Amino acid sequence: MADLVQLRRPSAPPARDDRAASPPTDTATATTTAATTGAPRLAYVETYGCQMNVADTEMVLGLLHGAGYARTEDAAAADLILLNTCAVREKAEDRVFARASMLAEHKRRPGVVLGVTGCMAEHLKESIHQRAPYVDLVIGPDGYRRLVDHVATARAGARVQDTVLDRFETYEGLDPARAAAMIGGGVTGHITIQRGCDKFCTFCVVPYTRGRERGTPPREVLRQARAMADAGYKEIQLLGQTVNSYQYEDVGFADLLRAVATVDGIERITFMSPYPLDFSPAVIAALADTPKLARHVHLPMQTASDSVLARMRRGYSYADFRRLVADLRAAVPGIAISTDILVGFCDETDDEFATIVQAQEELRFDSAYMFAYSERAGTVAERKMIDTVSEQTKQDRLAQVIAVQQRISGEIMAAQIGKRERVLVQHVSKRSANEYLARTSAQRAVVVPAGPTVHPGALVDVRIERATPATLLGTVVA
């Protein structure tokens, strides 16, 4: 059996400047190998989960690009295969294990390294190598800075586990925009402005997989924003587990939003995901008076029952949430609001569930991510509560909220017909090479015909002609 190299928490963190400035020591080796063979090593990466994971993948690709790797979409050709994972739902973890087993077939080629990174690596750090012994690397969300070194160690024959959570790691000095050379460029760039979470909602595993909350220095956020603008990106999405609780010294989230909006070349700014309790009047004011900020907010409600909210330890009541929705709509007319809904949490009664449907009808969210509760190991709910709601009841309730939301979303989308909107063109539509997918400032998807002014990154005016519950169809107007 191969040796297992397991990193443990250092006695003291190195200085931030040293960490940001020090390149991975394997960079020279990988670059030399590429120069010797005449071709770069190839990296294949699959991403599971939220936009935070997408941003981490971009950063990983930037690191690998600097070390002489090119990206491939063909796992059969790759020298390095990574699964960047999510731990929010058990089904996602099961999918990753099944996929890793399939990809392990490629290890028959000499020198191929297979790794699992991200939240699942942190969540199941004690069991991944036992359950999937063919995995060479297990790297948590705070171990990416050492990735290139770890790949070299694994290629030499040792299995590596780096799942040390680091309260100081914000990846300052690493530029995800460098990944554009491997990804093929893009319209929307991601900047992680906050890592970790301090909320400890009883159902959520994130604080245990991503560590405690810490903010990225504003200078680093602005450096990345300017680099993305220079690389041609038109839209920036600011990311954090509870992004609006961002704080770095005396700089708050509203200050950061206004600062990023001053970057020339960036036309639109979005953010994911804010926490209802931390939505300050200053942030609402920034949304109202900063034109580059998208007219869209994703506002996770989870449930509308005060008793369930208390069991979840969300820190707000439904009345608080409803008041915040009203404040946002008063400050930003036409703002689109999406949400998260979680049904079937521990001891949820029929009456408690009914409040969710009532809230959907009252607040009329533009869209929603809807889930049935799934117990996650290590959470407060798993340790101290009993999952009393049957799976059948969860699925029945989930089907009901999905049906309600689909109807409401369809009505909201139909109401857009005839309106004129300025849209940001994203990419060629998946259904036709003669159409492009664009988004309004409210983040509604619009399909527009190809034309001389329609290309990725272009801002064009369209008239909405038709609508489905998920997509608008428009024509370009002068």
C-alpha positions as CSV (number, residue, x, y, z in Angstrom):
1,M,0.0,0.0,0.0
2,A,1.2,3.5,-0.9
3,D,2.3,5.7,2.0
4,L,-0.1,8.3,3.2
5,V,1.2,11.8,3.7
6,Q,-1.1,13.7,6.0
7,L,-0.6,17.4,6.8
8,R,-1.3,18.6,10.3
9,R,-2.0,22.1,11.6
10,P,1.1,24.2,11.8
11,S,2.1,25.6,15.2
12,A,1.7,29.1,13.9
13,P,0.5,30.4,10.6
14,P,3.2,32.0,8.3
15,A,2.9,35.7,7.6
16,R,0.3,36.6,5.1
17,D,2.8,38.4,2.8
18,D,5.1,35.4,2.7
19,R,2.2,33.0,1.9
20,A,0.9,35.2,-0.9
21,A,4.4,35.7,-2.4
22,S,5.7,32.1,-2.3
23,P,5.0,30.1,-5.5
24,P,4.4,26.3,-5.3
25,T,7.9,24.7,-5.4
26,D,6.7,22.2,-8.1
27,T,6.1,24.9,-10.6
28,A,9.6,24.7,-12.0
29,T,9.5,20.9,-12.2
30,A,6.2,20.9,-14.1
31,T,7.3,23.7,-16.4
32,T,10.6,21.9,-17.1
33,T,8.8,18.7,-17.9
34,A,6.5,20.4,-20.3
35,A,9.4,22.1,-22.0
36,T,11.3,18.8,-22.3
37,T,8.5,16.8,-23.7
38,G,7.3,19.6,-26.0
39,A,3.8,19.5,-24.6
40,P,2.2,20.6,-21.3
41,R,0.8,18.1,-18.8
42,L,-3.0,18.0,-19.0
43,A,-5.5,18.6,-16.2
44,Y,-9.1,17.5,-16.1
45,V,-11.4,19.0,-13.5
46,E,-15.0,18.4,-12.7
47,T,-16.8,20.8,-10.4
48,Y,-19.8,20.0,-8.2
49,G,-21.9,22.3,-6.0
50,C,-22.1,26.1,-5.6
51,Q,-20.5,29.1,-7.2
52,M,-17.9,29.1,-4.5
53,N,-16.7,25.8,-5.9
54,V,-16.7,27.2,-9.4
55,A,-14.5,30.0,-8.2
56,D,-12.2,27.6,-6.4
57,T,-11.9,25.6,-9.6
58,E,-10.9,28.7,-11.5
59,M,-8.2,29.4,-8.9
60,V,-7.0,25.8,-9.1
61,L,-6.8,26.0,-12.9
62,G,-4.8,29.2,-12.5
63,L,-2.3,27.5,-10.2
64,L,-2.0,24.6,-12.6
65,H,-1.6,26.8,-15.6
66,G,1.3,28.6,-13.9
67,A,2.9,25.2,-13.2
68,G,2.8,24.2,-16.9
69,Y,-0.5,22.4,-17.2
70,A,-3.2,22.9,-19.8
71,R,-6.8,22.1,-19.3
72,T,-8.4,19.2,-21.2
73,E,-12.1,18.2,-21.4
74,D,-11.0,14.6,-22.0
75,A,-10.3,12.6,-18.8
76,A,-8.7,9.9,-20.9
77,A,-6.0,12.3,-22.0
78,A,-5.3,13.8,-18.6
79,D,-2.2,13.5,-16.4
80,L,-4.2,15.0,-13.5
81,I,-7.8,14.3,-12.7
82,L,-9.6,16.3,-10.0
83,L,-13.1,16.2,-8.6
84,N,-13.9,19.5,-6.8
85,T,-16.7,18.6,-4.6
86,C,-19.7,19.7,-2.4
87,A,-20.8,18.3,0.9
88,V,-24.2,20.0,1.3
89,R,-26.1,16.9,0.3
90,E,-25.4,13.2,0.7
91,K,-26.5,12.4,-2.8
92,A,-23.8,14.7,-4.2
93,E,-21.2,12.8,-2.2
94,D,-22.5,9.5,-3.5
95,R,-22.2,10.8,-7.1
96,V,-18.6,11.8,-6.5
97,F,-17.7,8.3,-5.2
98,A,-19.3,6.7,-8.2
99,R,-17.6,9.1,-10.6
100,A,-14.2,8.7,-8.9
101,S,-14.6,4.9,-9.4
102,M,-15.2,5.4,-13.1
103,L,-12.3,7.8,-13.5
104,A,-9.9,5.5,-11.7
105,E,-9.8,3.4,-14.8
106,H,-7.6,6.1,-16.3
107,K,-4.9,5.3,-13.7
108,R,-3.9,2.4,-15.8
109,R,-1.8,4.9,-17.7
110,P,1.5,5.6,-15.9
111,G,1.7,8.8,-13.9
112,V,-2.0,9.7,-13.8
113,V,-3.0,11.3,-10.4
114,L,-6.6,11.3,-9.2
115,G,-7.7,13.7,-6.5
116,V,-10.8,14.8,-4.5
117,T,-10.8,18.4,-3.4
118,G,-13.2,20.8,-1.8
119,C,-15.9,20.4,0.9
120,M,-16.4,16.7,0.6
121,A,-12.7,16.1,1.0
122,E,-12.9,18.1,4.3
123,H,-16.2,16.5,5.4
124,L,-15.1,12.9,4.8
125,K,-11.4,13.3,5.3
126,E,-11.2,10.2,7.6
127,S,-12.9,7.8,5.2
128,I,-12.2,8.8,1.5
129,H,-9.0,6.8,1.3
130,Q,-10.7,3.9,3.0
131,R,-13.8,3.9,0.8
132,A,-11.9,4.9,-2.4
133,P,-8.3,3.6,-2.1
134,Y,-7.6,4.5,-5.7
135,V,-7.8,8.3,-4.8
136,D,-4.3,9.8,-4.6
137,L,-5.1,13.3,-3.2
138,V,-7.6,14.5,-0.6
139,I,-7.4,18.2,-0.4
140,G,-9.7,20.5,1.6
141,P,-10.8,24.1,0.7
142,D,-7.8,25.6,2.5
143,G,-5.1,23.4,0.9
144,Y,-5.1,24.6,-2.7
145,R,-2.0,26.8,-2.3
146,R,0.0,23.5,-1.9
147,L,-1.8,21.6,-4.7
148,V,1.1,21.5,-7.2
149,D,3.5,20.2,-4.5
150,H,0.9,17.6,-3.5
151,V,0.5,16.4,-7.1
152,A,4.3,15.9,-7.4
153,T,4.2,13.9,-4.1
154,A,1.4,11.7,-5.3
155,R,3.0,11.2,-8.7
156,A,6.0,9.9,-6.8
157,G,3.8,7.2,-5.2
158,A,2.5,8.6,-1.9
159,R,-1.1,9.3,-1.1
160,V,-1.7,12.8,0.2
161,Q,-4.3,14.2,2.6
162,D,-4.3,18.0,3.3
163,T,-7.5,18.9,5.2
164,V,-6.1,21.4,7.6
165,L,-8.6,24.3,8.1
166,D,-6.8,27.7,8.2
167,R,-8.4,30.7,9.7
168,F,-5.9,33.0,7.8
169,E,-6.1,31.6,4.3
170,T,-7.9,33.8,1.8
171,Y,-5.7,33.0,-1.2
172,E,-4.4,36.5,-1.4
173,G,-2.0,36.9,-4.3
174,L,-3.4,34.0,-6.4
175,D,-5.2,35.3,-9.5
176,P,-8.1,33.2,-10.8
177,A,-8.2,35.3,-13.9
178,R,-5.1,33.4,-15.0
179,A,-7.3,30.4,-15.5
180,A,-8.9,32.2,-18.4
181,A,-6.1,30.8,-20.6
182,M,-7.3,27.3,-19.7
183,I,-11.0,27.9,-19.5
184,G,-11.2,29.8,-22.8
185,G,-12.0,33.2,-21.4
186,G,-15.4,34.4,-20.4
187,V,-17.9,37.1,-19.6
188,T,-18.4,36.6,-15.9
189,G,-15.5,36.3,-13.4
190,H,-15.8,35.2,-9.8
191,I,-14.0,36.7,-6.8
192,T,-14.3,35.1,-3.4
193,I,-14.4,37.9,-0.9
194,Q,-15.1,35.8,2.1
195,R,-14.3,32.3,3.1
196,G,-15.9,30.2,5.9
197,C,-19.0,30.8,7.9
198,D,-19.8,31.7,11.6
199,K,-23.5,31.2,11.5
200,F,-23.7,27.5,12.5
201,C,-27.2,26.9,11.4
202,T,-28.2,23.5,12.8
203,F,-28.8,21.8,9.5
204,C,-25.7,23.1,7.7
205,V,-22.3,21.5,7.3
206,V,-20.5,24.5,5.8
207,P,-18.8,25.8,8.9
208,Y,-17.2,22.4,9.4
209,T,-16.0,22.0,5.8
210,R,-14.9,25.6,5.1
211,G,-13.9,26.8,8.5
212,R,-14.6,30.1,10.3
213,E,-15.5,33.3,8.5
214,R,-12.7,35.6,7.2
215,G,-12.7,38.4,4.7
216,T,-10.4,38.9,1.7
217,P,-8.5,42.3,2.0
218,P,-10.2,45.0,-0.2
219,R,-6.9,45.6,-2.0
220,E,-6.9,42.0,-3.1
221,V,-10.5,42.1,-4.3
222,L,-9.9,45.3,-6.3
223,R,-6.6,43.8,-7.7
224,Q,-8.5,40.8,-9.0
225,A,-11.4,43.0,-10.3
226,R,-8.9,45.1,-12.3
227,A,-7.2,42.0,-13.6
228,M,-10.5,40.6,-14.8
229,A,-11.4,43.8,-16.5
230,D,-8.0,43.9,-18.2
231,A,-8.7,40.3,-19.4
232,G,-12.0,41.3,-20.9
233,Y,-14.5,40.2,-18.3
234,K,-17.6,42.4,-18.2
235,E,-19.4,41.0,-15.1
236,I,-18.0,40.1,-11.6
237,Q,-19.8,37.9,-9.1
238,L,-18.6,38.5,-5.5
239,L,-18.8,35.3,-3.5
240,G,-19.1,34.4,0.2
241,Q,-21.0,31.9,2.3
242,T,-22.8,34.9,3.9
243,V,-21.4,37.5,1.6
244,N,-23.1,40.5,3.0
245,S,-21.5,40.0,6.5
246,Y,-18.2,40.8,4.8
247,Q,-15.9,42.8,7.0
248,Y,-12.2,43.6,6.7
249,E,-10.9,46.0,9.3
250,D,-13.1,49.1,8.8
251,V,-14.4,48.1,5.3
252,G,-17.9,46.6,5.2
253,F,-19.8,45.0,2.3
254,A,-21.5,48.2,1.1
255,D,-18.1,49.9,1.0
256,L,-16.7,47.1,-1.1
257,L,-19.6,47.0,-3.5
258,R,-19.2,50.7,-4.2
259,A,-15.4,50.3,-4.6
260,V,-15.7,47.4,-7.1
261,A,-18.2,49.5,-9.1
262,T,-15.5,52.1,-9.8
263,V,-13.4,49.5,-11.8
264,D,-13.4,50.6,-15.5
265,G,-14.5,47.9,-17.9
266,I,-16.7,46.1,-15.4
267,E,-20.3,46.6,-16.5
268,R,-22.3,44.5,-13.9
269,I,-21.8,43.2,-10.4
270,T,-23.7,40.4,-8.7
271,F,-23.1,38.6,-5.4
272,M,-24.0,35.3,-3.7
273,S,-25.3,34.5,-1.2
274,P,-26.3,37.1,1.4
275,Y,-27.7,36.2,4.8
276,P,-31.0,37.9,5.7
277,L,-29.8,38.9,9.2
278,D,-26.9,40.9,7.8
279,F,-28.7,42.9,5.1
280,S,-27.9,46.4,6.4
281,P,-29.5,49.6,5.3
282,A,-26.1,50.6,3.9
283,V,-26.2,47.6,1.5
284,I,-29.7,48.4,0.4
285,A,-28.7,52.0,-0.3
286,A,-25.8,50.8,-2.4
287,L,-28.1,48.6,-4.4
288,A,-30.4,51.5,-4.9
289,D,-27.8,54.1,-6.1
290,T,-25.1,52.1,-7.8
291,P,-26.1,51.4,-11.4
292,K,-23.6,48.6,-12.0
293,L,-25.1,46.5,-9.2
294,A,-27.6,43.9,-10.7
295,R,-31.2,44.3,-9.8
296,H,-31.3,40.9,-8.3
297,V,-30.8,39.5,-4.8
298,H,-30.7,35.8,-3.8
299,L,-32.2,35.8,-0.3
300,P,-32.3,32.4,1.4
301,M,-35.6,32.1,3.4
302,Q,-35.4,28.3,4.1
303,T,-38.8,28.3,5.9
304,A,-41.5,30.7,6.9
305,S,-42.3,29.0,10.2
306,D,-40.9,30.9,13.2
307,S,-40.7,27.6,15.2
308,V,-38.7,25.9,12.5
309,L,-36.5,28.9,12.0
310,A,-35.7,28.8,15.7
311,R,-34.8,25.1,15.4
312,M,-32.6,25.9,12.5
313,R,-31.0,28.8,14.5
314,R,-31.4,31.2,11.6
315,G,-31.6,34.2,13.9
316,Y,-34.6,35.9,12.3
317,S,-38.3,35.5,12.2
318,Y,-40.6,35.4,9.1
319,A,-41.7,38.9,9.9
320,D,-38.1,40.1,9.8
321,F,-37.7,38.3,6.4
322,R,-40.9,39.8,5.0
323,R,-39.9,43.3,6.1
324,L,-36.5,42.9,4.4
325,V,-38.2,41.9,1.1
326,A,-40.4,44.9,1.4
327,D,-37.4,47.2,2.0
328,L,-35.6,45.8,-1.0
329,R,-38.5,46.2,-3.3
330,A,-39.2,49.8,-2.1
331,A,-35.5,50.8,-2.6
332,V,-35.0,49.0,-5.9
333,P,-38.2,49.0,-8.0
334,G,-38.3,45.9,-10.2
335,I,-35.7,44.0,-8.2
336,A,-35.9,40.2,-8.7
337,I,-35.6,38.1,-5.5
338,S,-34.8,34.4,-5.5
339,T,-34.6,32.2,-2.5
340,D,-33.8,28.8,-0.9
341,I,-36.5,26.6,0.5
342,L,-35.8,23.6,2.8
343,V,-38.8,21.3,3.5
344,G,-39.0,18.5,6.0
345,F,-36.6,19.7,8.7
346,C,-36.7,17.9,12.0
347,D,-40.2,17.7,13.5
348,E,-41.8,19.9,10.7
349,T,-45.5,19.6,11.1
350,D,-48.2,20.1,8.4
351,D,-49.0,23.5,9.8
352,E,-45.3,24.5,9.9
353,F,-44.9,23.4,6.3
354,A,-48.0,25.3,5.2
355,T,-46.3,28.6,6.1
356,I,-43.8,28.0,3.3
357,V,-46.5,27.8,0.7
358,Q,-48.2,30.8,2.2
359,A,-44.9,32.7,2.0
360,Q,-44.4,31.7,-1.6
361,E,-47.9,33.2,-2.5
362,E,-47.3,36.3,-0.4
363,L,-43.7,37.2,-1.4
364,R,-43.8,35.8,-5.0
365,F,-40.1,34.9,-5.4
366,D,-38.8,35.0,-9.0
367,S,-37.2,31.6,-8.5
368,A,-36.1,29.3,-5.8
369,Y,-33.7,26.5,-5.0
370,M,-35.9,23.9,-3.3
371,F,-34.6,20.9,-1.3
372,A,-35.8,18.2,1.1
373,Y,-33.9,18.1,4.3
374,S,-31.0,15.6,4.3
375,E,-29.2,15.0,7.6
376,R,-25.4,15.8,7.4
377,A,-22.9,14.2,9.7
378,G,-21.4,16.5,12.2
379,T,-24.1,19.2,12.2
380,V,-26.0,20.2,15.3
381,A,-29.1,18.7,13.9
382,E,-27.4,15.3,13.3
383,R,-26.0,15.3,16.9
384,K,-28.9,16.7,18.8
385,M,-32.1,16.3,16.8
386,I,-34.1,13.4,15.4
387,D,-35.0,13.4,11.7
388,T,-38.6,12.6,12.3
389,V,-40.2,13.5,8.9
390,S,-40.5,10.5,6.6
391,E,-38.9,10.5,3.2
392,Q,-42.2,10.2,1.5
393,T,-43.6,13.2,3.3
394,K,-40.5,15.2,2.4
395,Q,-40.9,14.4,-1.2
396,D,-44.6,15.2,-1.2
397,R,-43.9,18.6,0.4
398,L,-41.0,19.2,-2.0
399,A,-43.2,18.5,-5.0
400,Q,-45.8,20.9,-3.7
401,V,-43.5,23.9,-3.3
402,I,-41.9,23.1,-6.7
403,A,-45.3,23.2,-8.3
404,V,-46.2,26.5,-6.6
405,Q,-42.9,28.1,-7.5
406,Q,-43.1,27.0,-11.1
407,R,-46.5,28.6,-11.4
408,I,-45.4,31.9,-9.8
409,S,-42.1,32.0,-11.9
410,G,-44.1,31.5,-15.0
411,E,-46.5,34.3,-14.2
412,I,-43.6,36.7,-13.4
413,M,-41.8,35.7,-16.6
414,A,-45.0,36.2,-18.7
415,A,-45.3,39.7,-17.3
416,Q,-42.0,40.6,-18.9
417,I,-43.4,40.2,-22.4
418,G,-43.4,43.6,-24.3
419,K,-40.7,45.1,-22.0
420,R,-37.5,46.6,-23.3
421,E,-34.4,45.4,-21.4
422,R,-30.6,45.9,-21.6
423,V,-29.0,42.5,-21.5
424,L,-25.4,41.2,-21.1
425,V,-24.7,38.5,-23.7
426,Q,-23.1,35.5,-22.1
427,H,-22.5,32.7,-24.6
428,V,-24.0,30.7,-27.5
429,S,-27.2,29.0,-26.6
430,K,-27.1,25.3,-26.0
431,R,-30.1,24.7,-28.2
432,S,-28.9,26.5,-31.3
433,A,-25.7,28.0,-32.7
434,N,-27.8,30.8,-34.2
435,E,-28.9,32.0,-30.7
436,Y,-27.2,33.5,-27.7
437,L,-28.0,33.4,-24.0
438,A,-28.0,36.8,-22.3
439,R,-29.2,38.1,-18.9
440,T,-31.0,41.1,-17.8
441,S,-29.9,43.2,-14.8
442,A,-32.5,41.2,-12.8
443,Q,-30.6,38.1,-13.9
444,R,-33.4,36.7,-16.0
445,A,-32.2,34.5,-18.9
446,V,-33.0,35.9,-22.3
447,V,-32.4,34.0,-25.6
448,V,-31.7,36.4,-28.5
449,P,-30.9,35.7,-32.2
450,A,-27.4,35.9,-33.4
451,G,-26.5,39.2,-35.1
452,P,-23.7,41.7,-35.8
453,T,-24.1,43.3,-32.3
454,V,-24.6,40.1,-30.4
455,H,-21.5,38.5,-29.0
456,P,-20.3,37.4,-25.6
457,G,-19.7,40.5,-23.4
458,A,-21.9,42.8,-25.5
459,L,-24.6,44.9,-23.9
460,V,-27.6,45.1,-26.2
461,D,-31.2,46.3,-25.9
462,V,-33.9,43.7,-26.5
463,R,-37.6,43.6,-26.6
464,I,-39.1,40.6,-24.8
465,E,-41.4,38.7,-27.2
466,R,-42.2,35.4,-25.5
467,A,-41.6,33.7,-22.2
468,T,-41.4,30.3,-20.5
469,P,-41.2,29.7,-16.8
470,A,-37.4,29.7,-17.0
471,T,-36.5,31.7,-20.1
472,L,-37.4,34.8,-22.0
473,L,-37.1,35.2,-25.7
474,G,-36.3,38.5,-27.2
475,T,-35.3,40.5,-30.3
476,V,-32.6,43.1,-30.6
477,V,-33.8,46.7,-30.9
478,A,-31.8,49.8,-31.9
